[in-house]
Amino acid sequence: MSWDIASLFSDDTEADRAFRAEVRDFVRDNCPPELKRHGFRIDPPALKPWHRRLYERGWAAPHWPKEYGGMGATLTQQIILFEEIVRAGAPTPYPHGLNFIGPIIIKAGTEEQKARFLPSILSGEATWCQGYSEAGAGSDLASLNTRAVLDGDHFVVNGHKMWTTNGHYADWMFALVRTDPEAKPRHAGISMLLIDMRTPGITVKPIQTLKGDAEFAEEFFDNVRVPQENLLGGINQGWRIAGMVLGGERFTTGHPRYALVYLNQARQIAKETGAWDNPTFRARLTELEIDLLAFLAYYRQAAKLHGANAAPLSMAPVIKIAGGGLAQRSSELLMLAAGGRGPSVEDFPLQSGPVNIGSELFEMRRLSIGSGTLEINRNIIAKRVLGLPDE
Ligand SMILES: Cc1cc2nc3c(=O)[nH]c(=O)nc-3n(C[C@H](O)[C@H](O)[C@H](O)COP(=O)(O)OP(=O)(O)OC[C@H]3O[C@@H](n4cnc5c(N)ncnc54)[C@H](O)[C@@H]3O)c2cc1C
């Protein structure tokens, strides 16, 4: 079975079909082949040329308004663009600039901040990271302790951030910092600062993951002076403006591309190892394919509602839980497809490019934790959607 998203949904108009064909040709001709078959964590420098191509075509930020250099695309166009990139197994650019901080700057930034930061986010020239979590402040983010104290026209920042995806590659961090330690509730004393990562006093240390590479880093702030004009959205407004994009982050974690690529790889591997003739493998593959079809339809509908600001609260956590789970189960199927060769540290050679099965399996474990752990997302559904009591 091969996945042709266009044939899954019958509501494409003639204009949609033309746009879909244009995107499909563009992705085929412009996305570097090694990115299409690459495992999932692609370092920002390797992703930049692809981001640049999308930018030059005017498609890097379909969801941004035209006045800020975005595509001002209709929702249908945004979905088509996304689906066609996914269909080709190509990556989407890192979300930290384009999807997280960019939209916040558009909504809450001053005109100077927009002019200064948006162009390099759009072109992919500047790499951004999200400085929220700290040791002891992950699920309970409102307890964060990194302090920022106003001294003249600068904030002086002291503290420690960790688990920062791409922290060791980033030019800029959007950081939540404590500006009022007495505030009640605690989240009312938090602000958002845009921090130049080359500022003296910042030490960045990559953190090695189970997979063996470094997806994230920790940063130590020692009397780091951040100009007051880098405060985004006003003093003690950090929690409010950070909330503008959290749902979007869960959409990213539940991205269907992971499962789609793994299932395609599992098919190829199984044909080489003979697992294709194993009824257990075939049953699990079919089950996952059905789940993926259902999830693609849900994701498409959710994206439409999200874009129209009409998504129910349940959708983002459901996407994180269901999409992340599907990706994890699909990575486990790679192991079943490879049989005895699965646990090897060697890459499995495929015509479409080598796959390191153990690495992919480990890579997908992170989906249980990033953008709010599974438990926290289940709590949101239980308490805020279903209204269940604490006990
Ligand atoms: C791949 C990856 C990328 C990340 N990228 C970033 C990033 O770019 N920027 C950033 O700021 N952070 C990032 N993080 C950090 C992430 O947001 C935190 O790890 C996450 O919020 C959990 O926090 P914690 O690690 O402190 O665990 P804790 O909050 O200490 O949780 C430990 C365990 O307790 C459970 N738990 C905690 N509270 C409850 C509760 N109330 N009810 C039930 N169970 C509970 C959790 O589910 C978890 O199993 C990333 C994490 C990962 C894995």
The ligand as a Gaussian input file, in Angstrom:
#p B3LYP/6-31G(d) Opt

LIG

0 1
 C       12.428000      15.754000      23.392000
 C       12.161000      16.858000      24.341000
 C       12.283000      18.155000      23.924000
 C       12.063000      19.190000      24.824000
 N       12.237000      20.472000      24.381000
 C       12.061000      21.482000      25.246000
 C       12.310000      22.824000      24.822000
 O       12.671000      23.090000      23.665000
 N       12.148000      23.813000      25.714000
 C       11.740000      23.567000      27.004000
 O       11.587000      24.523000      27.756000
 N       11.523000      22.301000      27.443000
 C       11.673000      21.260000      26.603000
 N       11.491000      19.966000      27.026000
 C       11.170000      19.717000      28.433000
 C        9.755000      19.243000      28.666000
 O        8.831000      20.288000      28.482000
 C        9.703000      18.692000      30.093000
 O       10.588000      17.585000      30.165000
 C        8.300000      18.239000      30.465000
 O        7.474000      19.357000      30.636000
 C        8.303000      17.407000      31.757000
 O        8.952000      18.068000      32.767000
 P       10.086000      17.343000      33.655000
 O       11.077000      16.733000      32.726000
 O       10.555000      18.329000      34.657000
 O        9.335000      16.145000      34.373000
 P        8.385000      16.255000      35.647000
 O        7.454000      17.387000      35.487000
 O        9.252000      16.219000      36.876000
 O        7.569000      14.924000      35.549000
 C        8.111000      13.651000      35.960000
 C        7.017000      12.595000      35.836000
 O        5.936000      12.922000      36.737000
 C        4.721000      13.022000      36.009000
 N        3.880000      14.110000      36.564000
 C        4.293000      15.353000      36.896000
 N        3.246000      16.089000      37.346000
 C        2.154000      15.281000      37.283000
 C        0.781000      15.450000      37.609000
 N        0.313000      16.608000      38.060000
 N       -0.060000      14.392000      37.419000
 C        0.407000      13.219000      36.927000
 N        1.712000      12.991000      36.611000
 C        2.564000      14.006000      36.786000
 C        5.111000      13.347000      34.590000
 O        4.115000      12.950000      33.672000
 C        6.400000      12.554000      34.436000
 O        6.109000      11.217000      34.122000
 C       11.688000      18.908000      26.162000
 C       11.554000      17.583000      26.581000
 C       11.795000      16.566000      25.687000
 C       11.661000      15.147000      26.143000

